[in-house]
Amino acid sequence: NLDGYSTLEEIKKNEALNNTKVLFLSAKNNPKDIEKGLGMGADAYVTKPYSIKKLIQQIEELLG
């Protein structure tokens, strides 16, 4: 029962997941929440409501 921030912390602690890209998809759209997620190491942050087009674009950018 972890929230997104706690899940991100666990991913970042695990050396085997070092190269894992993390995209937050969240209803939390307050700039402080976004800053927190990105500051903790998320590679992207998409807020709800979101467009599928924007989500796919973010994923494609992360995957290169």
N, C-alpha and C positions, 0 to 999 in steps of 0.2 A: 504494500500500500504506500508507494512512494509518489510524491508529486514530481513534476517535470524537473524542478531544480535539483531535488535529491537524486533523481535518476541520472541527471547530467553529472553530478558529483561522483557517482559510482562509476560511470563510464570513464571519466577522466582519471580516476584512481587506478583503473585496471590497465596495466601496461599492454596487455594483449589487444586492447581496443584503442590504442594510441592513434591509429589512423582513421578511426571511425568519424564520419561527418555527422553532426547533430543539427537538426533543424527543429526549432520549436514551432509547434502549431498550437496556438493558445487563444483563449478568449480574453486573456489579460493583455489589454492594449494600452495600458498606462505607460508612458515613456520610461518611468522608473523600472517597471517590470521588464520591458524590452532591454534596457540597459543592463539590468541584473543578469538576464539570461545570456546576453552577448558577452558581458564581462566575466561570466563564469566559464566561458569557452564554447558556447554554442556558435555554430558557423553561420546560421541564419535564423531569423525569427519572423514568422508569418502569423498575423492575427486574424481571428474570426470576426466577422464573416470574411471569407477569402474567395478569390476566383480560382478556379482550377488552372486557368492559364498562368496566373501569378505563381501558384504553387509549383507547377511543372517547370516554369522558368527558374525558380529558386533551386529546385532539385538538379536541373541541368547545369546550372552554374556551379553547384557544389561538386558535381561529378566530373566537371570539366569537359 
